[in-house]
Amino acid sequence: MKRKQLLLKQRIKRRLRYHLKRIGFQATTDGQIQIPASSKEVFRSLHLAQRTYRLRMARQFVKETWPRLAQFFADGREILPNNLSPRLELVKSDTWQSRLFRLAGLTWSVPVSSGYGRRLRFLVWDDSNGKLIGILALGDPVFNLRPRDGLIGWTSDDREERLVNVLDAYILGAVPPYNMLLGGKLVACLVRTREVRDAFWSRYSYLRSVISGKRKRPSLAMVTATSALGRSSLYNRLVLHGYNYFKPIGYTSGWGHFHVPQTLFALMREYLEDCDDEYAKNNRFGDGPNWRLRAIRRSLSLVGLNPDLLRHGVKREVFACELAANTKNFLAGIDSQPVYNGLLTVAEVSELAKIRWIEPRASRRPEFREWRSDKILDILNPQSRP
């Protein structure tokens, strides 16, 4: 073994063990890891190092964009719950809207993904005051998701053929102070609207699949979502006018790579590259499901660590939003076309959500009016203040 490889191997083992212990994981006798307890505070603490790193990397971005974009975050006194008027704006790359989207995403207590493959990103505006309610991003779903596949009854061939009709909500929620008014539930329900269906159709109805190379004409029939902190309080009981917008369908198995920080992953890639391993650079979309997960697993095996260290044990609740009346039959191949009976507009869903959540919460919790928009900067990084 080359001296460089040996040094990298030792550094990876030492730094990974130190990192896992520092963020709160406990070692088991068989070389695996386990979480100390299943609670939202524990889950947040496990993500803290990753969030701190991302905020540190974004410090210059925040410093440059905050003076221009601060105007779009509301003070509590600027919100009139009875007049709330939500609107979706599809975000284009390299625009001030895309920078606002990124800035808002940095406020999440659990770091959010940047998505991959097909992506639809939306800003959710309150047209009554010109302020940002929240953000919504839909992207390509993971290839293997047992609760989803079991719900539909997919075989592996079925999934490969019809997964193109499914997206995953990888970012979804409200920014302060709209989150204090249960604005996250409003944003979640906007997934099942005509505007989202039409945006998908407009952008992706004639594209060729990167993975299969086939030209397909997909129709958005289902959007999945996964809770960030175990059992979800955001997606549960999302019922408007008798319809459940996101239905719980099970839990993830507790595998993933969130607990492997970016700095350590870069070290693993360097090691794989020095070993001339194919996973060092095999990171283009279309090269197979979850390249990062597989690259970490390969690295762990090569340095002599248990690949089951990727079993972090944080089981997230999985939800499905069915946009069509015949979603399961369409995705199972029984029906040839989705039937969108009962699909409402953003305005119609928003009116129902105001009555169901926003106005009652504003009456019960009037303290949202004390929120000042400059507190957003404190969430992002206290040192980022100009």
N, C-alpha and C positions, 0 to 999 in steps of 0.2 A: 504494500500500500504506500502511495506517495506520502511524503511528509505533510503536504498541504491537506490531503484528504484526512489524514489522521488528526490533525489539529482541528479541522472543521467538525469532524465526528465528535471529538471531545467537547468542543464548544456547544454544539447542538444539544448533546445529552445534559451537559451541566446547566445551560441556560433554560432548557425546557423544564427540568426538574425544579429549578429555582422559581421560575415563573408560575408554574402550577401551584406550588406551595404558597407563593406570595398572594395569589388571587383567591385562595381559599379551598382548593381541592385537597382531598386527603388520599394518600396512597393505600392500596389494598395489598394483601399478601401475594397476589398473583400478578403484580406488576401493572394493574389497571388503576383507575382513579374513580373517586366518588365524591358527590357533593355533600356537604355537611348536613344540609336540610333542604326541604323543598318549600321555599317561600319566595315571594317576589323580592324581598330585600336581599336574600342570598343571591338570586339570579342577577339582580342589578350589580351587586358587588363583584360577581364573576366577570361582568362586562366592563367594569370600571377602567381597567388598564387599557383595553382596546379603545374605549371612548376618550380617555385622556390622550392617547397617542394621536387619534384622529383630530382632536381639537388642537393639539400642538402643531400638527402638520398644516392645519387650516388657519393658523393664526394670522399669517400675512393676508390671506384671502378675506378674512373677517375684517381686518383693519382697512383694507382697500374698499370693500363693498358696503360696509355698514353705513357710512355717512350718506351714501346715495339711496340705500334701500330701507333705512330705518323708518322712513315715512309710511311704509306699507304695513307696519305692525301697530296694532291698535292699543290705545289706552282704554281702560275699562269704561270710562265715562263716555267714550265715543260709540259704544255699542248700545243700540236700542233693540232689545230682543224682539219686540213686536214688529219691527221694521226690517228684520234680517232678510236679505235678498241674495241668496247664494247663486254663483255662476261658475261654471267650469271653463278654464282657459287651457287649451292644449299647448304645452311648452315645446319650443323649438330650441335646438342646440345653439350654443354661442350667442345667447341673447341676455338681456338684463333679467328676463323672466327665468331663464335657466340658472342664473346666479342667485336670484331670490329663492328658487326652489332648493338649491344647495344650502343656502344660509338657513332656511327654515328646517331642513333635515338635520342640521347640526344640533338643533335643540333637543332632539330625542335622547332620552336617558339611556337607551340601548342603541348602539351604532347601527345605522341602516345600510343596507346593501345598495350598490350602484346599479344593480340589475345587469342583465346580459341578453343578447339576442334581440327579439322584438321588444320595444318599450313604448309605452304611452304614459307621459307624465303630465299631470294637471295641477294647476294652481286653483284653489277654491277661493273665490273672491266674495266679499260681502259688498254688493253694489249699493247698499244703502249708505256706505261711508267710504268706499274705496279701499278697505283694509283686507288683509289676508286672513281667511278663516283657517285654512290648512292646506295640506298637499296630499296628492294621491298619485301613485305610480304603479302601473301594471306591466309585467314583463313575462318572459317565457318561464313556464313552471319547471320544477325539477322533474326529471324523467321518471324516477321511481318514487311514488308516494302511495304507500299502502292504503291509507284510509280513502283517498280519492279513487284509486283503482278498484278497491273493493266495493265502493258505493256504486260505481258504474258497471262493474262486472267485466272489466277489461282483461284480456289476455295480453301478452307482450306484443303480439302482432296488431291487436286492436289499438293499443296505446300508441304504437309507432305510426299508425295510419291516421288517428283522429286526435292526438294531443294538440295538434295545430289549432283546434277550436277552443282551447283552454288558455287562460292567462292566470298569473299569480299576482296578488296585491302585495308587493314587497315593501312598499312604503304607504302608510295610510294613517292619517290622524290630523288633529287640530293643534294650532299653536296657541300660546297664551295670548289673551285671556279667554279665547273661545273654547279651549279645552275645559275650563272651569264650568262652562255651560253645557257640557256633554256634546260639544261640537264634533268630537271624534266619531260619535254615533251617526251624526248627520253625514259626515264625509263618507263613512262606510256604506251608508244606504245609497249614496250617489253612484256607487259602482253599478247598481242595477237600474240604469236609466237609458233612455233612447240615445242621449248624447254620447255616452260611452260606447254603446254598440255601434253607432254611426262612425265615430272616430276610428274604431278598429277596422270597420269595413272600408273606410276611405283610404286608410294607410296600407292595409295588408291583404286586401282581397285578391290582388293580382301578382303577388310576389312569389318567387321561387324559394322553396325550402333550402336553407343552408346545409342541413344535415343530409336529407335524402336526395336533394337535387331536383325533386319533382315540383312541378307547378301546380299549386293547389288554390282553391278558392274558399278559404276558411270563413266560418261564421262564429262569432264569439257566443258561446253557449254557457260557459261556466267560468267563474273566477274563484280561485282558492285563496285562503288567507291563513296565516299561522300566527298564533299569539307569540309575543316576545318574551313573556314572563310566566310560562306555565299555563295555568288555566286563565282564560281571558275574561275580563270584565267589560271590554270594549265590544266584542262581537256577540256576547251572550244576550239573549232577549232583544234582538234587533227586529222588533215586530212593529209594523206600521199598517194600519187598516186591515189587521188580521193576517198579514203576510209576513213570514219570517225571512228576512233578507239574507242572513248568513246562518246556515244550519251546522251545528257541531257534528263532525263525522269521525272523530277519533283523535289520537295523539301520535306525534312523531316518535321514533324509536330511541331518541336520545343520542344520535350520532351527529358529528359535525366538526367544524374547525374553528369556531369563534374563539376558542381558548388558546389558539396558536397565534401569537401576535405577528404583525406584518414584518417587523425586524427579524424575528426568528424564521419566518417563512422565506425571507430573502436569503438568509444563511443556508436554509435547506436547498434552495434553488442553486445556490453557488456550489454546494456540495454535489448535487445531482449533475450539474454541468461538468464539474471536474471529473466525475465518474463516467462521463459521456452517456448519461442516462436519457432516454427519450422524453421523460417527464420534465426535464429542465426547461424546455421551451415549448412544449406541446400545449399551448394555452389559447389557441384560437377557438372562437365559438364554432362548434361543429366537429371538434376533435373528440367528442365523447362527453358523457355526463360528468359534471363536477370534476373538472381537471384538477383544481386546487386540492380537493379532498384526496384524490388519488396520488397526487404528487407528495403530499405530506405523508400518506400511508407508506409510499415507497421509501421515502427518506427515513422514516422511523424503522422500517425493516432493515435497511442497509446499515444504519448506525447501531443496531442491536437492541432497539427499544421495542416494546410491545405495540404493534399497530392498533391494538384495542384502546390505546390512549385517546383515540378519536371518539370513543364512547364517553361523552361528557355527562350523560345522565339527565340533562335538562330536557324533559319531554314537553313539547309545545302542543297546545291544542290546535287542531286543524278544523277549518270551516270551509263550507262551500256555498257560493252564491250562484243560484241557477237563474240565468237571464231568460231562458225560454220556458214555455209551459211544458215542453216535452224534452227537456235537457237530457235526461238519462237515456231515453230512447234514441235520441239523435246521436249522442256520443257512443252508444252501444251499437250503432249501425242499423237499428230497427227502423227508424225514420230517416228519410233522405234529407230533410230540411228542418231547421228549427222553427218553432212557432212562437212568435213574440207577443202573444195575447197578454194584455195587462201590464205591459212595460210602460212605466210612467216617465215623464220629463223631469229634468232637474227641478224646475219650479214646483211641480206637483209633489215630488218627494220632499222637497224642502218645507213646503207648507205643512205637510203631515208631521215632519220631524220637529218643527217649531212648536206645534201644539203638544206633541208627545213628550219632548225632552227640554227644549231650549227655554220656553217661557216658564214652565214649572220650576226648573232649576234656578232661573234668575230670581224668582220670587222667594225661594227657600234659601238661596246663597247670594245675597246682594253684595257680598264682599268683593266680587269680581270687579266692581266699579273702582276699587282702590288700586287696581293693577296699573303700572306705568310701563310703557313700551320699552323704556331704556333698560328695564330689568332683563330683557332678552340678551343684552350684551353680557350681563353677569352670568347667565346660563352658559353662553358660549365660551367665555373665558374672562375672568376679572381683569387679567393683564392686557386684554385687547382694547380697553377703553382708550380712545384717542386722547 
